[in-house]
């Protein structure tokens, strides 16, 4: 794998953007329209985006996936060919 060199200025701005998003809840679009060093603003925006991705990944771990009914038909653990005689109610016959 190629080693990618990242400037210290970029790393610092990226980390600042990440921390701003984390600590203050700022979104990357807050930087739109700012008249500052475009390179630094881009790095901060990417840091904020990364924080949002990290939060989304962490939250998705807590979500239980929906039950897939199609998987029941193919499950080796569920017997689907049940003999109806075995499952019918063997209750009392009503008196006539």
Secondary structure, DSSP 8 states (H G I E B T S, - for coil): -------HHHHHHHHHHHHHHHHH---GGGGTT--S-HHHHHHHHHHHHHHHHHHHHHHHHTS-----HHHHHT-TTS-----HHHHS--------
